[in-house]
Amino acid sequence: MRKRAAVLCSAAAVMAGSLTALPAEAAAPNGADTFRAAKPVWKDCGTENYPTLQCASVEAPLDHARPGGRKITLALSRVPHTAKKYQGPLLVNPGGPGGSGLALAGFVAASLPKEVAAQYDVIGFDPRGVGASRPALNCEPGFFDPVRPNPVPSTRAVEQANLERVKSFADACGKKHADLLPNVNTTSAVRDMDVVRQALGVQKINYFGYSYGTYLGAVYAKLFPERVRRLVLDSIVDPTGVWYESNLNQDHAFNDRHRALMAWIAEHDSTYRLGTDPEKIEAEWYAMRAALAKKPAGDKVGAAELEDTFLPGGYYNGYWPYLAEAFAAYVNDGDFGPLVKAYENFGAIDAAGDNGYSVYTAVECRDASWPRDWRQWRKDNWEVYERAPFLTWNNAWYNAACAFWPTESLRPVNVVNGKLPPALLFQATDDAATSYQGGVTVHHLLARSSLVVERGGGNHGITLSGNACLDEHLTAYLTDGTVPRGRGTADAVCEALPDPTPRTSKATSPTSRGSTLHGLLGFRR
């Protein structure tokens, strides 16, 4: 499940046995029942795109088991309802862990049909440690500055260089945020959400989460089922694999999506002049990677940065034309300028990304156990790399700080739930970040849920992204709670949108609604 580069992802037969009881913190007294949150004071903070956006903040306990102790501040945003019919707050989350949700409130309110959005207060929030919430985590600014070591540890020296980097990050987090790290995790964020609910003065919330936001929503529903009115989960984290196994599974899936990009380039040989054989084009891409490992483009794009640049194409095919152009310019013309530009647009990490990665690591390393013996990581990732070389080692180093993390691990939450009203789930069959099987698993875990499948879709985050069929189901549910009921695994099936065509405009980055959404969702989620 990266903000601008965090994550993710058993059939029903194994679900119950693969999950444990709630972690100790989740079983602690409900802090929201003993901590009284003040009503937020909303102020205008509208933008050109979202002029009615308002902002506020609320306090929450750092440790919900000690509601009288130290407080933190949670940043909120809101697009207020305007219709006479009011259906309550709709909390929205873009994923991560580490994603800021403030702008997502504006996007969701603007993207839903006006008559539906008008019935809700659409509420965005920065989870603890993120963005405008305080304190914000930032363990080691500039951690992703180019040029990083080659991710593939082909020699002991390269492996050691990467190990030193991730160890230094874990050490920096432990020294800088020792007081915060034990309380930066999913269950703490969920209890913060209930503080927000209380501050808004409502008995129940509606919730709409993407990617890691689906896990956040499922855990909230587990801890507070009686406080859920409607629940929408899009691109669903498999809760039976958090987080080590899910990352290994991702590597295979992203390798497949990278090959899909190569096949798409082959279909458009008249534009990109890289040939019509996807395997030969893929070999050319790895040759480019090898060359950049020796001589980075513009002193910015080495092997690691190239992978960072092409990774977003696995999340959203709207980026494919830009990536293909940069690839073709390098191979055909020896021009690395477009490649550097693509890195700056799609792969580079800014200050917000530094913060997002710090929270991502803090949450995932605390949420569940990770191997502490590096030999296990080495063995598992080399085995995966043999079949899926595109992302495996880049992804391993992205998560490897968890092998050296300064806090102990909690246990994953068993989200099985028979107490909820009908929930609506969305999943693409070829999503690389969160697998189709994860969506099926959660469909079985949440009684009375309905699963809408985008058949043939490979994007991550599929509602409000241009597929009218998916959005019709979302709109019906938010209007009056209507969910589809089918006889198979999927309750409804929508066909995926066609892949993009080579671009004809000179825009340096895509400007569609889908690209806006995926810019908010970020990468590595």
C-alpha positions in Angstrom: 0.0 0.0 0.0 3.5 5.5 -1.4 2.3 9.0 -1.4 4.0 9.9 -4.6 6.3 7.3 -4.7 1.9 1.8 0.3 0.3 -2.0 0.1 -1.3 -5.1 0.2 -2.3 -7.8 -0.2 -7.5 -17.3 0.9 -10.4 -18.4 0.4 -13.1 -18.4 2.9 -12.0 -21.8 4.1 -8.8 -20.4 5.7 -10.0 -17.0 6.8 -11.2 -17.8 10.3 -8.1 -19.9 11.2 -5.6 -17.4 9.8 -6.7 -14.5 12.0 -6.3 -13.9 15.7 -8.4 -12.1 18.2 -8.3 -8.3 18.6 -4.9 -6.9 19.7 -4.6 -5.9 23.3 -5.0 -2.2 22.4 -8.2 -2.9 20.4 -9.6 -4.7 23.4 -8.9 -1.8 25.7 -11.7 0.3 27.1 -13.3 2.5 24.5 -11.5 5.8 24.7 -14.2 7.6 22.7 -16.6 6.7 25.6 -14.4 8.3 28.2 -12.8 11.1 26.3 -15.2 13.9 25.4 -14.3 15.5 22.1 -15.0 19.2 21.5 -17.2 20.1 18.6 -15.0 21.2 15.6 -15.1 24.9 14.6 -15.2 25.0 10.8 -13.5 27.7 8.7 -13.5 28.2 5.0 -10.5 26.7 3.3 -11.9 26.4 -0.3 -9.7 26.0 -3.3 -10.3 26.7 -7.0 -11.5 23.2 -7.6 -13.3 22.7 -4.3 -14.6 26.2 -3.3 -17.0 25.0 -0.5 -14.4 23.1 1.4 -14.1 23.8 5.1 -11.4 22.9 7.6 -11.3 22.2 11.3 -9.4 20.1 13.9 -10.2 17.9 16.9 -8.2 16.6 19.8 -7.8 12.9 20.5 -5.8 11.0 23.1 -2.4 9.8 22.0 -3.1 6.6 23.9 -6.7 5.7 23.9 -6.2 3.5 26.9 -5.2 6.6 28.8 -7.8 9.2 27.7 -6.7 11.7 30.3 -3.1 11.8 29.1 -1.3 13.5 26.2 -3.4 14.7 23.3 -2.8 14.9 19.6 -4.6 17.0 16.9 -6.5 15.5 13.9 -7.0 17.7 10.9 -10.4 17.6 9.2 -12.0 18.9 6.1 -15.7 19.1 5.1 -18.0 19.8 2.2 -21.2 20.5 4.1 -24.6 19.1 3.0 -27.0 21.4 1.3 -30.1 19.3 0.8 -33.1 19.1 3.2 -32.6 15.4 3.4 -29.5 14.8 5.5 -27.9 11.4 5.7 -25.1 12.3 8.1 -21.3 12.5 7.7 -19.5 10.4 5.0 -15.9 9.9 6.2 -13.5 9.3 3.3 -10.0 7.9 3.3 -7.5 7.5 0.4 -5.4 4.7 1.8 -1.8 4.5 2.7 -1.1 4.1 5.5 0.0 7.7 5.4 -2.4 9.2 2.9 -3.9 12.6 3.5 -7.6 12.7 3.1 -8.3 16.4 3.3 -8.5 17.0 -0.5 -10.3 13.7 -1.1 -13.4 15.2 0.6 -13.6 17.8 -2.1 -13.0 15.3 -4.8 -15.7 12.9 -3.6 -18.3 15.6 -3.1 -17.5 17.0 -6.6 -17.6 13.6 -8.3 -20.8 12.2 -6.9 -24.1 13.3 -8.5 -24.9 16.7 -7.0 -28.2 15.5 -5.5 -26.4 12.6 -3.7 -23.4 14.6 -2.4 -25.8 17.3 -1.2 -27.3 14.8 1.4 -24.0 14.2 3.2 -21.3 16.2 5.0 -18.4 14.7 3.2 -15.6 14.6 5.8 -11.9 14.2 5.0 -9.3 13.6 7.7 -5.6 13.2 8.1 -5.0 10.2 10.3 -2.7 10.5 13.3 0.8 11.5 12.2 -0.2 12.5 8.7 -0.1 15.8 6.9 -1.8 18.6 8.9 -2.5 16.5 11.9 -0.1 17.1 14.8 2.4 15.9 15.6 3.3 14.8 12.1 5.9 12.0 11.6 9.0 12.6 9.5 11.6 10.1 10.4 14.4 10.9 7.9 13.7 13.7 5.4 15.2 13.1 2.0 15.3 9.3 2.5 14.3 8.8 -1.1 16.6 11.4 -2.7 18.3 10.2 -5.8 20.4 8.3 -6.6 19.7 5.3 -4.3 21.6 2.0 -4.4 20.5 -0.6 -7.0 17.6 -2.4 -5.3 18.7 -5.8 -6.6 21.4 -7.0 -4.2 23.5 -8.8 -6.7 26.6 -8.4 -4.5 27.1 -8.4 -0.7 28.2 -4.8 -1.0 25.0 -3.7 -2.7 22.9 -5.6 -0.1 24.9 -4.0 2.7 24.3 -0.5 1.3 20.6 -1.1 1.2 20.6 -2.7 4.6 22.4 0.3 6.1 19.8 2.6 4.6 16.8 0.9 6.1 18.5 0.3 9.4 19.3 4.1 9.6 15.6 4.9 8.9 14.4 2.6 11.6 16.9 4.0 14.0 16.0 7.6 13.1 12.3 6.8 13.7 13.0 5.3 17.1 15.1 8.2 18.2 12.9 11.0 16.8 9.5 9.6 17.6 10.0 7.2 20.4 7.0 8.6 22.3 4.7 8.3 19.3 5.5 5.0 17.6 3.8 2.7 20.0 0.5 4.5 19.3 0.8 4.8 15.5 -1.2 1.9 14.2 -4.5 1.0 12.6 -6.5 0.4 15.7 -5.4 3.8 17.2 -6.4 5.5 13.9 -9.8 3.7 14.1 -10.4 5.0 17.6 -9.5 8.4 16.4 -12.3 8.0 13.8 -14.7 7.4 16.6 -13.6 10.5 18.4 -14.3 12.4 15.1 -17.8 10.7 15.1 -18.4 11.9 18.6 -17.2 15.4 17.9 -19.6 15.6 14.9 -22.4 14.8 17.3 -23.8 11.7 15.5 -24.5 8.2 16.6 -23.5 6.6 13.3 -21.2 7.4 10.4 -21.1 6.5 6.7 -17.6 5.5 5.5 -16.0 5.3 2.0 -12.4 4.1 1.9 -9.9 3.2 -0.9 -7.0 0.7 -0.6 -5.6 0.7 2.9 -8.7 2.8 3.7 -10.7 -0.4 3.2 -8.7 -2.1 6.1 -9.2 1.0 8.2 -13.0 0.8 7.5 -13.2 -2.9 8.1 -11.4 -2.5 11.5 -13.6 0.4 12.5 -16.6 -1.8 11.6 -15.3 -4.6 13.8 -14.7 -2.4 16.8 -17.8 -0.2 16.4 -20.4 -2.2 14.3 -23.3 -0.4 15.9 -21.9 3.0 14.7 -21.7 2.1 11.0 -24.6 3.2 8.8 -23.1 2.6 5.4 -19.8 1.2 4.4 -18.1 1.4 1.0 -14.8 -0.3 0.4 -13.0 0.1 -2.9 -9.8 -1.9 -3.9 -9.8 -4.1 -0.9 -6.9 -5.1 1.4 -6.9 -8.8 2.3 -6.8 -8.7 6.1 -5.5 -12.3 6.2 -2.2 -11.3 4.7 -1.2 -8.1 6.5 1.5 -7.2 5.8 4.5 -9.3 4.9 2.7 -11.9 2.9 0.7 -9.4 1.0 3.8 -7.5 -0.2 5.3 -10.7 -1.6 2.0 -11.4 -3.4 2.0 -7.9 -4.8 5.4 -8.5 -6.4 3.9 -11.1 -8.7 0.9 -9.0 -9.5 2.9 -5.9 -10.4 5.2 -7.9 -12.6 2.1 -8.9 -14.5 0.9 -5.3 -14.8 4.3 -4.2 -16.0 4.1 -6.9 -18.7 0.7 -5.6 -19.6 2.3 -2.2 -20.2 4.9 -3.8 -22.5 2.1 -5.6 -24.4 0.3 -2.2 -24.8 3.4 -0.6 -26.1 3.8 -3.4 -28.6 0.2 -2.7 -29.8 1.2 0.9 -30.6 4.5 0.3 -32.4 3.5 3.0 -34.9 3.7 5.5 -32.1 6.6 4.3 -30.0 8.8 2.4 -32.5 9.8 -0.2 -29.9 8.7 -3.3 -31.9 5.6 -5.6 -31.8 7.0 -8.3 -29.6 6.2 -7.7 -25.9 9.0 -9.9 -24.7 11.6 -8.1 -26.7 10.3 -4.8 -25.5 10.5 -6.0 -21.9 14.1 -7.1 -22.5 14.8 -3.6 -23.9 13.3 -2.1 -20.7 15.6 -4.3 -18.5 18.5 -3.2 -20.7 17.6 0.4 -20.0 17.5 -0.4 -16.3 21.0 -2.0 -16.4 22.3 1.0 -18.2 20.8 3.4 -15.7 22.2 1.4 -12.8 25.7 2.2 -14.2 25.0 5.8 -15.4 21.9 7.4 -14.0 20.0 9.7 -16.3 20.6 13.4 -15.4 22.1 12.2 -12.2 18.6 11.5 -11.0 17.2 8.3 -12.5 19.1 5.2 -11.6 17.7 1.7 -11.4 15.7 2.4 -8.2 14.3 5.6 -9.5 13.3 4.0 -12.8 11.3 1.4 -10.9 9.7 4.1 -8.9 8.8 5.9 -12.1 7.1 2.9 -13.7 5.5 1.6 -10.6 2.5 4.0 -10.8 1.7 2.5 -14.2 0.8 -0.7 -12.3 -1.8 1.3 -10.3 -3.3 3.3 -13.1 -3.1 2.7 -16.8 -3.8 6.4 -17.6 0.0 6.9 -17.0 1.0 4.4 -19.7 1.3 6.9 -22.6 3.7 9.1 -20.6 5.8 6.2 -19.5 5.9 4.8 -23.0 7.0 8.1 -24.4 9.9 8.4 -21.9 10.9 4.8 -22.5 10.9 5.3 -26.3 12.8 8.5 -26.2 15.6 6.9 -24.2 15.8 3.8 -26.4 15.2 5.3 -29.8 16.9 8.7 -29.5 19.2 8.5 -26.5 17.2 11.3 -25.0 16.9 11.0 -21.2 15.0 14.3 -20.7 11.5 12.8 -20.9 12.6 10.0 -18.5 13.8 12.5 -15.9 10.5 14.4 -16.4 8.5 11.3 -15.9 10.5 10.5 -12.7 9.7 14.0 -11.4 6.0 13.6 -12.2 5.4 10.1 -11.1 8.3 8.7 -9.0 9.9 11.5 -7.0 9.2 11.8 -3.3 8.5 15.3 -1.9 8.1 16.4 1.7 4.6 15.1 1.9 5.9 11.8 0.6 8.5 11.7 3.3 5.8 12.2 5.9 3.5 9.6 4.2 6.3 7.0 4.1 7.1 7.6 7.8 3.5 6.9 8.7 3.3 4.0 6.3 6.2 2.3 7.9 5.2 3.1 11.5 1.7 1.6 11.0 2.7 -1.5 9.0 5.6 -2.3 11.3 3.4 -2.0 14.4 0.2 -3.6 13.0 1.5 -7.1 12.5 4.6 -9.2 12.9 7.4 -9.2 10.3 10.4 -11.5 10.1 13.3 -10.2 12.3 15.9 -12.5 10.7 17.2 -10.9 7.5 18.0 -14.3 6.1 14.2 -15.0 5.8 13.8 -11.8 3.8 16.7 -12.7 1.5 15.4 -16.2 0.9 11.8 -15.2 0.2 12.6 -12.2 -2.0 15.1 -14.0 -4.2 12.6 -16.8 -4.7 9.9 -14.3 -5.8 12.5 -12.3 -7.9 13.2 -15.3 -10.1 9.6 -15.1 -11.4 8.8 -11.5 -10.8 11.8 -9.2 -11.2 10.1 -5.9 -11.8 9.3 -4.8 -8.3 10.4 -7.5 -5.9 13.6 -6.0 -4.4 12.4 -2.4 -4.7 9.4 -3.4 -2.6 11.5 -5.4 -0.2 13.6 -2.4 0.7 10.5 -0.2 0.9 9.3 -2.4 3.7 12.6 -3.7 5.1 12.8 -1.2 8.0 10.2 -3.5 9.7 12.9 -6.1 10.2 14.6 -3.6 12.5 11.7 -1.6 13.9 12.0 -0.3 17.4 8.5 -1.2 18.6 6.9 -4.6 19.2 4.2 -5.9 16.9 0.5 -6.1 17.6 -1.7 -8.8 16.2 -3.8 -8.3 13.1 -7.5 -7.7 13.7 -10.0 -10.4 12.8 -12.5 -8.3 10.8 -15.2 -11.1 10.5 -18.4 -9.3 11.1 -22.0 -10.4 11.3 -23.4 -7.2 12.9 -23.2 -4.7 10.1 -25.9 -3.4 7.8 -25.3 -4.3 4.1 -21.9 -3.0 2.9 -20.8 -2.4 -0.7 -17.5 -3.6 -2.0 -15.7 -2.8 -5.2 -12.8 -4.8 -6.7 -11.1 -5.1 -10.1 -10.0 -8.5 -11.2 -6.5 -7.5 -12.2 -5.7 -5.0 -9.5 -2.0 -5.5 -8.6 -2.0 -3.5 -5.3 -4.9 -5.3 -3.7 -5.8 -8.7 -5.2 -9.1 -9.8 -6.4 -9.0 -12.6 -3.9 -8.7 -10.1 -1.1 -12.0 -8.6 -2.2 -13.6 -12.0 -2.3 -12.2 -12.8 1.2 -13.6 -9.6 2.7 -16.9 -10.3 1.0 -17.1 -13.5 2.9 -15.9 -12.0 6.1 -18.5 -9.2 6.1 -22.0 -10.8 6.3 -24.6 -9.2 4.0 -22.0 -7.4 2.0 -22.3 -7.1 -1.8 -19.3 -7.4 -4.1 -19.2 -5.4 -7.4 -16.4 -6.7 -9.7 -14.8 -4.7 -12.5 -14.0 -7.5 -15.0 -10.7 -7.1 -16.8 -9.8 -4.0 -14.8 -6.3 -3.5 -13.7 -6.5 -0.2 -12.0 -6.4 0.4 -8.2 -9.2 2.6 -7.0 -12.1 2.2 -9.5 -15.1 4.1 -8.4 -15.5 7.8 -9.3 -12.8 7.2 -12.0 -14.9 7.2 -15.1 -16.7 3.8 -15.1 -20.4 4.7 -15.2 -21.5 1.1 -14.3 -19.5 1.1 -11.1 -20.6 4.6 -10.2 -24.3 3.7 -10.7 -24.0 1.0 -7.9 -22.2 3.5 -5.7 -24.8 6.2 -6.3 -27.7 3.8 -5.6 -26.1 2.7 -2.3 -25.4 6.2 -1.1 -28.9 7.3 -2.1 -31.0 4.7 -0.3 -28.8 1.8 0.7 -29.6 -0.3 -2.3 -27.1 -3.1 -3.0 -27.0 -5.7 -5.8 -27.7 -9.3 -4.9 -26.3 -12.0 -7.2 -26.0 -15.7 -7.1 -22.3 -16.1 -7.7 -19.2 -14.8 -6.0 -19.9 -11.4 -7.5 -23.2 -9.7 -6.9 -22.7 -7.5 -9.9 -20.1 -7.3 -12.7 -19.1 -4.2 -14.7 -16.8 -4.4 -17.7 -13.5 -2.5 -17.4 -12.9 0.7 -19.5 -10.7 0.3 -22.5 -7.0 0.9 -22.1 -5.8 4.4 -23.1 -4.6 5.3 -26.5 -1.3 7.2 -27.2 -1.7 10.8 -26.3 -2.0 13.6 -28.8 -1.8 16.6 -26.5 1.3 18.2 -25.1 0.2 18.1 -21.5 3.0 16.9 -19.3 0.6 14.8 -17.0 -2.9 13.4 -17.4 -5.8 15.6 -16.4 -8.8 13.3 -16.4 -11.0 12.6 -13.3 -9.3 9.2 -13.0 -5.9 10.8 -12.9 -7.1 13.3 -10.3 -8.3 10.4 -8.1 -5.1 8.5 -8.5 -3.1 11.5 -7.7 -5.0 11.7 -4.4 -4.6 7.9 -3.7 -0.9 7.9 -4.4 1.2 4.8 -4.8 2.5 1.9 -2.7 -0.9 1.6 -1.0 
